[in-house]
């Protein structure tokens, strides 16, 4: 039986076959293009990796050469005869054992030591030193300068011990004597800085009170007892910088109107604004407070 024709005269099934052939050809072209693209992409990646590897290897070689050359130059710099220490000079406040603790000797490289590190170690080892400086001179001489801490108060201890403006306790160096009349602090380490700060406030803002302070003593409850001239003892309570000047002014007003008949004559703060005194006080017509 002959194939039937459509109303346009084409054989049935001919058009779908042509469409399938076109789709197949298009699919083949896309497949070929994908393969070409993948090959080009792979080739470009290989080229990029190769270029990167080449550059990285050259940079590594250059870096290694620079490190090696720098090391050789540094060693040559250190071993150069004109860069050796010719002498060591000590100036200022120098503890007796400090020179032996600094590992700098004549003949070593002028730049073979870390000056900042040695300065920090010296201050930590010798607490009486406030600072140490180590410098290099043009004449290849190393200069070591030291400075002792300045005591603003004395610590109640078996050996002469000062306290600086930061509350750090340190032994008074041999051959040195602290300034006479410094207040004595008998307090735990964590309370000393606050006590020194209050002393500084009184010295700057109320020197009349600072001049009669003899001792500051703290108990385990952080309550301070302040001993003044003429046997006056003040039960201060908690010693804080806030309000320290105002409370000291109240003490001065009391001591201007009254004088101790016998020692100890006690004053006690019951509140921040109220002071009570014991029976050891007597009235007076004013007068100047003199430290004894």
KACOR-V78595 format. One record per backbone hydrogen bond with DSSP energy under -0.5 kcal/mol. NH is the residue of the N-H (numbers start at 1). CO is the residue of the C=O. If there is no record, write none. Layout:
nh->NH co->CO
nh->NH co->CO
//
This chain:
nh->6 co->10
nh->9 co->6
nh->12 co->4
nh->14 co->11
nh->17 co->13
nh->18 co->14
nh->19 co->15
nh->20 co->16
nh->21 co->17
nh->22 co->18
nh->23 co->19
nh->24 co->20
nh->25 co->21
nh->26 co->22
nh->27 co->23
nh->28 co->24
nh->29 co->25
nh->30 co->26
nh->31 co->27
nh->32 co->28
nh->33 co->29
nh->34 co->30
nh->35 co->31
nh->36 co->32
nh->37 co->33
nh->38 co->34
nh->39 co->35
nh->40 co->36
nh->41 co->37
nh->42 co->38
nh->43 co->39
nh->44 co->40
nh->45 co->41
nh->46 co->42
nh->47 co->43
nh->48 co->44
nh->49 co->45
nh->50 co->46
nh->51 co->47
nh->52 co->48
nh->53 co->49
nh->54 co->50
nh->55 co->51
nh->56 co->52
nh->57 co->53
nh->58 co->54
nh->59 co->55
nh->60 co->56
nh->61 co->57
nh->62 co->58
nh->63 co->59
nh->64 co->60
nh->65 co->61
nh->66 co->62
nh->67 co->63
nh->68 co->64
nh->69 co->65
nh->70 co->66
nh->71 co->67
nh->72 co->68
nh->73 co->69
nh->74 co->70
nh->75 co->71
nh->76 co->72
nh->77 co->73
nh->78 co->74
nh->79 co->75
nh->80 co->76
nh->80 co->77
nh->83 co->80
nh->84 co->81
nh->85 co->108
nh->86 co->140
nh->87 co->140
nh->89 co->142
nh->91 co->144
nh->93 co->146
nh->94 co->92
nh->98 co->95
nh->99 co->95
nh->101 co->97
nh->101 co->98
nh->102 co->98
nh->102 co->99
nh->103 co->101
nh->104 co->102
nh->107 co->85
nh->108 co->105
nh->110 co->83
nh->112 co->109
nh->115 co->113
nh->118 co->114
nh->119 co->115
nh->120 co->116
nh->121 co->117
nh->122 co->118
nh->123 co->119
nh->124 co->120
nh->125 co->121
nh->126 co->122
nh->127 co->125
nh->129 co->126
nh->130 co->147
nh->131 co->147
nh->133 co->145
nh->135 co->133
nh->135 co->143
nh->137 co->141
nh->140 co->137
nh->142 co->87
nh->143 co->135
nh->143 co->141
nh->144 co->89
nh->144 co->142
nh->145 co->133
nh->145 co->143
nh->146 co->91
nh->147 co->131
nh->149 co->128
nh->151 co->149
nh->152 co->163
nh->153 co->163
nh->154 co->183
nh->155 co->161
nh->156 co->185
nh->157 co->155
nh->162 co->170
nh->163 co->153
nh->164 co->168
nh->167 co->164
nh->170 co->162
nh->172 co->160
nh->176 co->173
nh->182 co->179
nh->184 co->214
nh->185 co->154
nh->186 co->184
nh->186 co->216
nh->187 co->185
nh->191 co->188
nh->192 co->188
nh->192 co->189
nh->193 co->189
nh->195 co->191
nh->196 co->192
nh->197 co->193
nh->198 co->194
nh->199 co->195
nh->200 co->196
nh->201 co->197
nh->202 co->198
nh->203 co->199
nh->204 co->200
nh->205 co->201
nh->206 co->201
nh->206 co->202
nh->209 co->206
nh->210 co->206
nh->211 co->207
nh->212 co->209
nh->213 co->209
nh->213 co->210
nh->214 co->227
nh->215 co->227
nh->216 co->184
nh->217 co->225
nh->218 co->186
nh->219 co->223
nh->222 co->219
nh->224 co->222
nh->224 co->237
nh->225 co->217
nh->226 co->234
nh->227 co->215
nh->227 co->225
nh->228 co->226
nh->228 co->232
nh->229 co->212
nh->231 co->228
nh->232 co->229
nh->233 co->265
nh->234 co->226
nh->235 co->233
nh->235 co->267
nh->236 co->224
nh->236 co->234
nh->237 co->224
nh->239 co->222
nh->240 co->238
nh->243 co->241
nh->244 co->241
nh->245 co->241
nh->247 co->243
nh->248 co->244
nh->249 co->245
nh->250 co->246
nh->251 co->247
nh->252 co->248
nh->253 co->249
nh->254 co->250
nh->255 co->251
nh->256 co->252
nh->257 co->253
nh->258 co->254
nh->259 co->282
nh->261 co->280
nh->262 co->280
nh->264 co->231
nh->265 co->231
nh->266 co->264
nh->267 co->233
nh->268 co->276
nh->269 co->235
nh->270 co->268
nh->270 co->274
nh->271 co->274
nh->276 co->268
nh->278 co->266
nh->281 co->278
nh->282 co->259
nh->284 co->257
nh->286 co->284
nh->290 co->288
//
